[in-house]
Amino acid sequence: MKIRSSLTERTLYRQRTDKSTARSNGRRLTTLTLALVLVLLLMQQAGDPEVYRKIFARLGVPITTPAGIEIPSQPDFLPVAAAKTAAAADFTKLIAQLNDEDRDRLTRRLAAIRHRDPAAMAEPDEQQTALAATVASAARESGFADPTRFDAALLDADATEPELEQLRLGLQSALDATYFDTIEDGTVWNQGDFKAFYRSLERIADEDRLSDDPVYVGVVPLIEQSVSYRGRHVRMYGQAVQASRIDAKPNPFQIEDYWMVWLRPIDGSERPIVVYSPSVPPQIAALKGTGVDESGPMVDIDGIFLKRYLYRSVGGYEQAPLLVARIEPASQAAAASSEPPPRSGIAIAFAAAAMIAAAATGLWYWSFRRSQRRDHLLRQKRTQPDLKLFDELD
């Protein structure tokens, strides 16, 4: 039971103060302070052009290299394949009439002629004669004017006439297209990747002209649109972080060894780039075959995209774009400007935001304590009886 005072009409017990309002104000101030810190950090990041470069690279938009090299803009996200000429279409039709065994034999024969293999320089045997006859028959059905010229192109390895060289080049170009048809995407190495891989290494080693207009592209488009970019001439930039030399398996393209180089792309992607090359500069050859070397050089990658390669990482199986390409060191300006921007600005902004938050919290706490003291004095004043009433009782 509460005893009420007849003097002040207030309870004689200690009054309960409503602290919910003060707590609500405290939570509101804390929330606003955290929001202020977040806004300051976002303002700091908004002034960093590296952020926008990473965003647009993930969208497939052409980027600018750290060296300041302006990459030509690509009008389309998907690369547009060059239109085939009538002659190329005829060679494609010719190769389509050959079975897989004849294509393999033709691949070995053309490679032997290109590399001046002593076996190719010898007198044609029955198998070579039968192959030439089969190709000439397919050429006749494909509408070539003089199919007999294919006999000379395949049997006479010493012949260097421009016409015969053009026939060999046309046959090989049509065969190259079939090599990429058997590639299995999103996997480790498979038997179907053999010809496309070693033929691409041969083209890079022989410094063949891949095309006049390479597609400048990032990691994400190659991963998400691998079928569209397969076999295309692409160009990328990155930092070499690991390199190892590998002995080649027996192949008809005279490739004895090659290099496997892991690169960190400059577009901000978290996925690495796997590049195979017949040779590498000395500074890349000096990299270790395991681990990640943060001091690796910046390089220019110019070659052919093959597939999405499945590799095992610490977090499980991941996919990375796989290219067969020339690897050349980037300029010194590229290496200097490719270093990550200093993050001291972020630390300063965070420290400033923390100081502001601490000052605001201290100011609120001081105001809250002052208000509590004022309320306490008011309560004491209201609960004290008016002594003048006792004077009137005399």
Secondary structure, DSSP 8 states (H G I E B T S, - for coil): ---B-TTTSSBSS------HHHHHHHHHHHHHHHHHHHHHHHHHHHT-HHHHHHHHHHTT-----TT-------S-SS-------HHHHHHHHHHHTS-HHHHHHHHHHHHHHHTT-HHHHS---HHHHHHHHHHHHHHHHTT-S-THHHHHHHH-TT---HHHHHHHHHHHHHHHHHHHHT--TTBS--GGGHHHHHHHHHHHHTT----SS-EE--HHHHHHTHHHHTT-EEEEEEEEEEEEEEE----TT---EEEEEEEEESS--SS-EEEEES---HHHHTS-SSS--TT--EEEEEEEEEEEEEEEETTEEEEEEEEEEEEEE--HHHHHHTS----HHHHHHHHHHHHHHHHHHHHHHHHHHHHHHHHHHHHHHHHS--THHHHTT-
